[in-house]
Amino acid sequence: MLRFTTPFVLPLALAACSADPSGVSDVGSVENPAYEEVAGSVRAVNYDPIDEELILSINGIHGNDSSVTYTRRADLDSTVPGYEVYMQQSTPADRHFTALFAESNDNRVIAGAVIDGGNNGRYYGGSYYSRQGSNIYSPYTDNSQGEAQYFGTYAGVTNIDGRGDQLLDASGIPSNLGRPAQADRITGIILLNADFANGGVDGQISNRQLVDDTRGINAQLAANDILLTDGVIAEDGTFTGTAEFETQTNTPIGHFGGIFGGNQATSVAGTVFLEQFDGPTGTIEGEQEFGVFVLTRCGAPGAAAACSGL
C-alpha cells in the first residue's frame, strides 16, 4: 500500500564538513553536504563501515532522539547487493526506518539513503553523500578526452509499503489507530558516464526491481529505465543533474547529485530522488524513491567485472 506522497522536510542546517582521516565521520561534525533536491530530511551522518555502525540525525520524528543509532541488518544485505542494510524502530508505535549505505573500494567516498514506512500522514526520507579521509580528489585525465565510466549496483528505498516482516509486534495498538508501515527496497544496475574535460555527467539506471513488490509492478519498473541527464561537474568534483524516464525524455521526474573521490577520480558516490518511478503510464500515484550508488571507475582497482565490456 502506498501511504504517503510527500516527504516531510524541514530546513536543513548546512555547515562546513569535516572528516576523519580514517574515513569515519564523527556525528555532529558532518552536516549533510548533499544537493538540497536529494538531501531530504537527513541532517547529519556518522557512518563507520569498518565497525558497521550508523548514526543518523533527521529533521523529523525519529527515534525519540536527535542522533539515533541504527541496527545493522547484515542478514538483509543480499536483498540490495553492494550495500549495507540498517534499520531502526524504537517501539511498535514508532516509525520504522530503513537505511542503505556503502563506502567506495578506495575508502574515499560514501553515500546512503534512508526512509521510514510512514505514519500519521507523513514520512521522512533523504540521502547523503560525501568525500572521506583527507579529501583527496583529482579529475580523470588519463585519456585525451577525460572521459570515464562507472558501473555497478544501485539500490533505493521507497514510500511504497513492503511486506512489514521487520516491524515490531503492533498487536497492542488499538485497531482504530494507524500503525507504522515498512518501506520497500529497490535494486538495479547503473552506468555513469563522466566527461571531466568538459564538466559533464550522465547515466542510466536499469533492471530496477522492488524487493517485496507488494503491488506487483516490477514488470513496469523493468520496462522504464531512469536516465540521469544534464549533469554538471563542479571544480570540487561534486555534480548535480535531473532524472527522467528513458521512454519520456525531456520531462524531469527527479534529481540526482554526487561527488567524485580519489586521485584520477577512482570512485564516485551519489544519490537520486524520484517523484515517479513506474513509468509515464504507471498505475501508482505519488510514488517516490531515494536511491544510492557507490561505484569504482572502470579501469581502476576493484572495478566491476562488467567494465571490461564497456
LINFEN-V825779 format. One line per field, one symbol per residue. ss: DSSP state (a for helix, b for strand, c for the rest). burial: # if it has 9 or more other ideal C-beta (glycine too) atoms within 8 Angstrom, else .. A space follows every 50 residues. Layout:
ss=???
burial=???
This chain:
ss=cbccccbcccccccccccccccccccccccbccccaaaabcbbbbbbbcc ccbbbbbbcccccccccbbcbbcaaaaaaacccbbbbbccccccccbbbb bbbcccccbbbbbbbbccbccbbcbbbbbbbcccccbcccccccccbbbb bbbbbbbbbbbcccccccccccccccccccccbbbbbbbbbbbbbccccb bbbbbbbbbbcccccccaaaaacccbbbbbbbbccccbbbbbbbbccbcc cccbbbbbbbbbccccbbbbbbbbccccccccccccccbbbbbbbbbccc ccccaaaaac
burial=.###..##...#......##..#####..###.##.#############. .#########.##...##.#.##..##..#..#######..#.####### ####.#.############..############..##.##.....##### ############.#.##..#..#.....##################...# ######.####.##..##.###.######.###...##########.... ..##########.###########.#####.#.#.#############.# ..##..#...
